[in-house]
């Protein structure tokens, strides 16, 4: 199957500065791509190029081998775009959802039917005749998405669709979004700065950093083997540490043996570890000495911060008694919850006491 969306040699400048540089990106029909990156990485800029709202400074964006630069109305009709801010008008909900269909020349009965179906799919059909500006944030996000889905677009673009929602509303919204996407064959590009959201909704994830795609792969592959320290932090690793691997394979943290040996090239490297990888024991019961700096309850575990040359973040089961602040402790690393990323580590490899 050929690619439905094709980007080549994209360069985009704004304010005299290059904000996006993507040499090559292809999406197959029906594929769901999440673009994950920090604020300012260029995510919304990329969506605006895909939506044909902006023209790249250089390079090409093609939808079914047709350039989106100077695209005519027929091509634009195949693209649905739900922006980060819903941007609803001061009319009824159902008229807001009908509006893009009206612009595209659909008759009133067709518009009303498509809008009603889209609202039902997002669980907000009961709001159809409410004033759009009276909605809560979560309701407005659902209506904005319904407006994009009502077009039955070939390409659906989602910009931080759950932005601004509290935890409960976000979870419910993402459940309904996932169900809505499963019912259609649209190609989807979804941007987010939240790893949990991006990884949940994607077939592939593109990690965008400083306007460049630093890594792209399946959600599992980017979590299991992030390309570098920056990517490890973006996908959510609790600990991203500069380490040194001895010729013997022993891993040193700030010059101290960690108790871990690897089959890896000697020299500087980066270790990414989840909270459960940091095992805490009584002093002398582990290879790495540490001091407990902070303890707080988390989601199903205690968050424990330790000073061990590097700052370490551990998760202790909530039913276990956590260590006390100021206590000495010993640390053992469990590599089933960690990965060695690459040689070089982060830019600043100085130990922080």
C-alpha positions in Angstrom: 0.0 0.0 0.0 1.4 3.4 -0.9 1.6 6.3 1.4 -1.4 8.6 1.7 0.6 11.4 3.3 4.1 12.2 2.1 6.6 14.9 3.4 9.9 15.6 1.7 12.7 18.0 2.6 10.4 20.2 4.8 12.0 23.4 6.1 9.8 26.1 7.7 11.0 29.4 9.0 9.3 31.9 11.2 10.7 35.2 12.5 13.9 34.5 10.7 14.4 31.2 12.6 14.0 27.6 11.3 11.3 26.0 13.4 10.8 22.8 11.5 13.2 20.5 9.6 11.8 17.1 8.4 13.7 15.3 5.6 11.2 12.5 5.1 7.9 11.3 6.6 5.3 8.9 5.1 2.0 7.7 6.5 0.0 4.8 5.2 -3.8 5.0 4.7 -5.5 4.4 8.0 -2.3 4.8 10.1 -2.4 6.7 13.4 0.8 8.7 14.1 1.3 10.5 17.4 3.8 13.4 17.4 5.2 13.7 20.9 7.4 16.5 22.0 7.9 19.3 24.5 6.2 22.7 24.2 7.9 24.7 21.4 9.1 21.6 19.5 7.1 22.5 16.4 4.2 20.2 16.8 1.4 22.7 16.0 3.5 24.1 13.1 3.7 20.6 11.6 -0.1 20.2 11.9 -0.7 23.6 10.2 1.4 22.5 7.3 -0.5 19.2 7.0 -3.8 21.1 7.2 -2.6 23.3 4.3 -3.2 26.4 6.5 0.5 27.3 6.1 2.9 26.6 3.2 6.4 25.3 4.1 9.3 27.6 3.4 10.8 24.7 1.4 9.9 21.1 0.6 6.6 19.5 -0.1 3.5 18.0 1.7 1.4 15.7 -0.5 -1.9 14.0 0.2 -2.5 11.2 -2.2 0.3 12.5 -4.4 -1.3 16.0 -4.6 0.6 18.9 -3.1 -1.2 20.7 -0.4 0.5 24.0 -1.3 -2.2 26.1 -2.9 -4.6 23.3 -2.4 -8.1 23.7 -3.9 -11.3 23.2 -1.9 -11.7 19.6 -2.9 -8.5 18.6 -1.2 -9.2 20.7 1.8 -12.5 18.9 2.2 -10.6 15.7 2.9 -8.8 17.1 5.9 -10.4 17.5 9.4 -8.6 19.6 12.0 -9.5 19.8 15.7 -7.4 22.6 17.1 -6.1 22.8 20.7 -8.7 25.5 21.6 -12.2 24.5 20.4 -13.0 27.9 18.9 -16.7 27.4 19.0 -19.1 30.1 17.8 -21.8 31.7 19.8 -24.6 29.6 18.3 -26.0 26.1 19.2 -23.7 23.1 19.4 -25.3 21.3 16.5 -24.9 24.4 14.2 -21.2 24.6 15.2 -20.8 20.9 14.1 -22.8 21.6 10.9 -20.7 24.6 9.9 -17.9 22.9 8.0 -20.4 20.8 6.2 -22.3 24.0 5.2 -19.1 25.6 3.9 -18.6 22.5 1.7 -22.1 22.8 0.2 -24.0 19.9 1.8 -27.8 20.3 2.1 -29.4 21.0 5.4 -30.8 17.5 6.0 -27.4 15.9 5.3 -25.6 18.4 7.5 -28.0 17.8 10.4 -27.8 14.0 10.1 -24.0 13.9 10.0 -23.7 16.4 12.9 -26.1 14.3 15.0 -24.2 11.1 14.4 -20.9 12.8 15.3 -22.3 14.2 18.5 -23.7 10.8 19.4 -20.3 9.1 18.8 -18.7 11.5 21.3 -21.4 11.2 23.9 -22.7 14.8 23.7 -25.9 14.5 21.6 -27.9 15.7 24.5 -26.1 19.1 24.1 -27.1 19.6 20.5 -29.3 22.6 21.2 -27.3 24.2 24.0 -25.4 27.4 23.3 -21.8 26.3 22.6 -20.3 29.0 24.7 -22.1 27.6 27.8 -20.2 24.3 27.7 -17.6 23.1 30.1 -14.1 22.6 28.8 -14.6 18.8 28.4 -17.9 19.3 26.6 -16.3 21.9 24.3 -13.4 19.5 23.4 -15.9 16.8 22.5 -17.9 19.1 20.3 -14.8 20.4 18.6 -13.8 16.8 17.8 -17.3 16.0 16.6 -17.1 18.9 14.2 -13.9 17.4 12.7 -15.3 13.9 12.6 -18.6 15.0 11.0 -16.7 15.6 7.7 -15.6 11.9 7.6 -12.2 13.2 6.7 -9.5 11.2 4.9 -6.9 12.9 7.1 -7.7 13.8 10.7 -5.4 16.2 12.6 -5.7 16.5 16.3 -3.8 19.2 18.3 -3.6 18.3 22.0 -7.3 17.2 22.0 -7.5 16.7 25.7 -5.6 19.8 26.7 -6.9 21.6 29.9 -9.0 18.7 31.1 -8.7 17.4 34.6 -7.7 13.7 35.2 -11.2 12.2 35.3 -12.5 14.2 32.3 -9.3 13.5 30.3 -9.6 9.7 30.8 -13.3 9.7 29.8 -12.5 11.9 26.7 -9.6 9.6 25.6 -11.8 6.5 26.0 -14.4 8.1 23.7 -11.8 9.4 21.3 -10.2 5.9 21.0 -13.6 4.4 20.3 -14.4 7.0 17.7 -11.1 6.5 15.9 -11.6 2.7 15.9 -14.9 3.1 13.9 -13.3 4.9 10.9 -10.4 4.4 8.5 -9.1 8.0 8.5 -5.3 8.6 8.7 -4.7 10.4 12.0 -1.9 12.7 13.1 -2.2 13.5 16.8 0.2 15.8 18.6 0.7 16.0 22.3 3.3 16.8 25.0 2.0 14.0 27.2 3.5 10.6 26.7 0.6 8.6 28.1 -1.8 10.2 25.7 0.4 9.8 22.6 1.5 6.3 23.3 -2.1 5.2 23.9 -3.6 6.4 20.6 -0.8 5.6 18.1 0.4 2.9 15.7 3.7 4.9 15.5 5.2 7.7 17.5 7.4 10.5 16.2 9.5 12.2 18.8 9.9 15.9 17.8 12.6 17.9 19.4 13.7 21.4 18.3 11.8 21.0 15.1 13.4 17.7 14.1 12.1 14.1 14.3 14.7 12.6 16.7 13.1 9.1 16.7 10.2 7.3 15.2 8.8 3.9 15.9 6.1 1.8 17.5 5.0 3.0 21.0 6.7 -0.1 22.5 10.0 0.4 20.7 10.4 4.0 21.7 9.6 3.2 25.3 11.9 0.2 25.5 14.8 1.8 23.7 14.7 5.6 23.5 17.3 7.0 21.2 18.9 9.4 23.7 18.5 11.0 27.1 16.1 13.7 25.8 13.8 11.1 24.4 13.9 9.0 27.6 12.7 12.0 29.5 10.0 12.8 27.1 8.5 9.3 27.2 8.5 9.5 31.0 11.5 7.7 32.5 11.8 8.6 36.2 15.6 8.5 36.1 18.0 9.5 33.3 21.5 9.2 34.5 25.0 9.6 33.1 27.0 6.4 33.9 30.4 5.0 33.0 30.8 1.4 31.8 34.1 -0.2 32.8 35.9 -2.7 30.6 34.6 -5.4 33.0 31.1 -4.3 32.2 30.5 -2.8 35.6 28.3 0.3 35.6 29.5 3.2 37.7 27.3 6.1 38.9 29.4 9.1 39.8 32.4 6.7 40.1 30.7 4.4 42.5 29.9 0.8 41.6 26.1 0.3 41.0 26.2 -3.5 41.3 25.2 -3.8 37.7 27.3 -5.4 34.9 26.5 -5.2 31.2 27.7 -6.6 28.0 28.3 -3.3 26.4 31.1 -1.1 25.0 33.1 0.6 27.8 32.9 4.3 28.2 30.3 7.0 29.0 26.7 6.0 28.5 23.2 7.0 29.7 21.0 4.8 31.9 17.3 5.3 31.8 15.4 3.7 34.7 11.8 3.6 35.8 11.0 4.2 39.5 10.6 0.5 40.3 14.2 -0.1 39.0 15.5 1.7 42.1 15.4 -0.9 44.9 15.9 0.5 48.4 17.4 -1.4 51.3 19.0 -0.8 54.7 22.5 0.7 54.7 25.1 -1.8 53.7 22.5 -4.1 52.0 23.2 -2.8 48.5 26.1 -1.7 46.4 25.2 2.0 46.2 25.0 4.3 49.3 22.3 6.9 49.4 20.4 9.4 51.6 16.6 9.7 51.6 15.7 13.3 50.7 12.0 13.3 50.1 9.0 10.9 50.5 5.5 11.5 49.2 2.5 9.3 48.3 1.9 8.8 44.5 -0.5 6.8 42.3 -0.3 3.3 43.9 3.2 3.8 45.3 5.4 6.0 47.5 7.7 8.5 45.6 11.1 8.4 47.2 13.9 10.8 46.2 17.4 9.8 47.1 20.8 11.4 46.9 23.4 9.0 45.6 25.8 11.2 43.7 23.0 11.5 41.2 19.4 12.2 42.3 17.4 9.0 42.1 13.6 8.6 42.1 12.3 5.3 43.4 8.8 3.8 43.7 8.0 1.9 46.8 4.7 -0.2 47.0 2.1 1.8 48.8 1.5 -1.1 51.3 5.2 -1.1 52.2 6.6 1.2 54.9 8.6 3.9 53.1 12.0 5.0 54.4 12.2 8.2 56.4 13.7 11.5 55.2 17.2 11.8 56.4 17.8 8.1 56.7 20.8 6.4 55.0 19.9 3.7 52.6 21.4 1.3 50.1 20.3 1.1 46.5 20.3 -1.8 44.0 19.4 -1.3 40.4 16.9 -3.7 38.7 17.7 -3.7 35.0 14.3 -5.3 34.1 13.0 -1.8 34.6 15.8 0.1 32.9 17.8 0.4 29.7 21.2 1.6 28.6 20.5 4.1 25.9 23.7 5.1 24.1 27.3 6.2 24.6 27.8 9.8 25.4 25.1 10.4 28.0 23.7 13.9 28.5 25.7 17.1 28.0 26.3 17.7 31.7 27.7 14.6 33.2 28.8 16.3 36.5 27.5 14.5 39.6 24.9 16.4 41.7 25.3 15.9 45.4 
